[in-house]
Amino acid sequence: MASSHNHPHPHHAHGHDYASANQAFFDQHAHEADQRHGAGELAKDIRDAILQAYKFDDQSTTLLDFACGTGIVSLGLAERCKKVVGVDISQGMVDQYNKNAAERDISSQALRIELKGEDSELDGTKFDVVMCSLAYHHIQDIVSTTRLLSFFLKPVPCRCRQSDDCTYPWSVTSGDSGGV
Ligand SMILES: C[S@@+](CC[C@H](N)C(=O)[O-])C[C@H]1O[C@@H](n2cnc3c(N)ncnc32)[C@H](O)[C@@H]1O
């Protein structure tokens, strides 16, 4: 796994609104996010790790990409999935994700939403795999966010793991007992 993690970061005010700070920062930087050095290689490493952790089936697997950014990771998984949905707090990132999907003729869509874990969200869809890459270090409360993400998994036994080390900055929650 590549260890590079060289994008600029929003300045997080202590105890203040991380979500708003992230939204403003990533709106501003969405257009250049994929140009950061080594981004393509890192995205491929993350995809490879995800594909090792879960047996994808292009006829059935549904994937939710939380904090999806431009889709540099999950759009590359679209051909292995029946459906991919991206969600992000930044409209700039969502626009870039949807532009990238359209340019590659991929039907996956991203939505700007701050998920709360309610039945009405995402049309009530539950997913086989919920992924989050390069974003947990931007999240204020990773325990409740992990709990929130598990709400969107199909109801089968799951195990979750997240890295608290920004040099190994990806995490996957999977609805399958083989997930990480
Ligand atoms: C460094 S980017 C990573 C994007 C993508 N996952 C990737 O691997 O390239 C971090 C992303 O997290 C998003 N983000 C930060 N806080 C968030 C939150 N509370 N809810 C949803 N997205 C969030 C940002 O808008 C940004 O798109």
PDBQT file of the ligand as one rigid body, heavy atoms in Angstrom, charges set to zero:
ROOT
HETATM    1  C1  LIG A 201      -9.235  13.648   0.652  1.00  0.00    +0.000 C 
HETATM    2  S1  LIG A 201     -10.857  13.579   0.002  1.00  0.00    +0.000 S 
HETATM    3  C2  LIG A 201     -10.997  11.842  -0.396  1.00  0.00    +0.000 C 
HETATM    4  C3  LIG A 201     -11.967  11.618  -1.513  1.00  0.00    +0.000 C 
HETATM    5  C4  LIG A 201     -12.079  10.169  -1.992  1.00  0.00    +0.000 C 
HETATM    6  N1  LIG A 201     -12.679   9.309  -1.004  1.00  0.00    +0.000 N 
HETATM    7  C5  LIG A 201     -10.745   9.612  -2.413  1.00  0.00    +0.000 C 
HETATM    8  O1  LIG A 201     -10.325   8.564  -1.916  1.00  0.00    +0.000 OA
HETATM    9  O2  LIG A 201     -10.110  10.238  -3.294  1.00  0.00    +0.000 OA
HETATM   10  C6  LIG A 201     -11.867  13.707   1.459  1.00  0.00    +0.000 C 
HETATM   11  C7  LIG A 201     -13.347  13.829   1.101  1.00  0.00    +0.000 C 
HETATM   12  O3  LIG A 201     -14.099  13.704   2.302  1.00  0.00    +0.000 OA
HETATM   13  C8  LIG A 201     -15.225  14.551   2.150  1.00  0.00    +0.000 C 
HETATM   14  N2  LIG A 201     -15.799  14.746   3.488  1.00  0.00    +0.000 N 
HETATM   15  C9  LIG A 201     -15.224  15.321   4.559  1.00  0.00    +0.000 A 
HETATM   16  N3  LIG A 201     -16.055  15.296   5.616  1.00  0.00    +0.000 NA
HETATM   17  C10 LIG A 201     -17.188  14.682   5.204  1.00  0.00    +0.000 A 
HETATM   18  C11 LIG A 201     -18.427  14.339   5.827  1.00  0.00    +0.000 A 
HETATM   19  N4  LIG A 201     -18.659  14.647   7.108  1.00  0.00    +0.000 N 
HETATM   20  N5  LIG A 201     -19.369  13.705   5.103  1.00  0.00    +0.000 NA
HETATM   21  C12 LIG A 201     -19.141  13.389   3.806  1.00  0.00    +0.000 A 
HETATM   22  N6  LIG A 201     -17.997  13.698   3.148  1.00  0.00    +0.000 NA
HETATM   23  C13 LIG A 201     -17.045  14.330   3.848  1.00  0.00    +0.000 A 
HETATM   24  C14 LIG A 201     -14.649  15.781   1.497  1.00  0.00    +0.000 C 
HETATM   25  O4  LIG A 201     -15.625  16.633   0.955  1.00  0.00    +0.000 OA
HETATM   26  C15 LIG A 201     -13.734  15.137   0.475  1.00  0.00    +0.000 C 
HETATM   27  O5  LIG A 201     -14.391  14.912  -0.749  1.00  0.00    +0.000 OA
ENDROOT
TORSDOF 0
